[in-house]
Amino acid sequence: NPVYVSIAVIWQAHMLDLLGKHSDAVPRYERVAAMGLNDDEIHHDELGIVYKPSPYAKQRIDAPFSRVENLYED
């Protein structure tokens, strides 16, 4: 299923971004951007992330994924 593939590839790219390897992440974002998945909305409710795979991947080519500090008190 192309949507599941796009999710996996985006998360690979996210992990590379978090490791400071954005140049290695870019080809993965480009792969998803080229898939043309503009209609399916992906929800990662536990992380507060919602996106459409291809448009989101295009954004991440120039703006690496970054960690957001957890502001909730334990």
N, C-alpha and C positions, 0 to 999 in steps of 0.2 A: 504494500500500500504506500503510495508516494507521500501521503501526509505523515505516516509513521517514520518513514525514512527521513523526511525533512526535520522532524522533531529530533531524531537521533543526531543528525549532522549538525543542527544548530547547537545542541548541547555539547557536542565535541568542540565546536568553535568557542562556545562560552568557556569551557574549561581551559582551552589554550589562551584565551584572553586573560583569564584570571592568573595564569602562569606567566603573563607578560610576553606571550608569543603571538601577538596580533598578526604578524606577517604570515604565520602558519595557519591562523584562523581564517584569513581572508579567502583562500580558495574554497573553503567549506561554505562560507557565507555566499560566495559567488555561485556555488553549485545549487544551493537552495533558491537563490534569486532567479536563476535560469529555469527552475522547475515550473514557474508560472502558477504557483499556488496562491492565488489572490482572494479566494472566496472562503476557504475554511478558516475559522477562527479557533485558535488553540488556547486553552485555558489551563494554567498551572495555578489553581486557586490557592494551594498551600504556600505559594511564593508571591502571589499577587501579580502574576505575569499573564497578560493576554496579548496575543498577536496573530497576524495573518502571516504565514511562513515567508513567502517571497518578498513582500514589502518590508517586513521586519529585517530579513537578512540583508536587503539592500541598505538599510539604515546602519546596520552594524559594520558594514565594510569600512565606513568612515568614522564611526563612533563605537569603539570597542565596548563589549559588555563589561560592567564593573560591579563589584560587590557593593551592596547597600548594608550599612551597619544596622543590626537589630536594635531597635530603640525600646523594646519591651523589657520591663524588669522581670527577672526570674522569680 
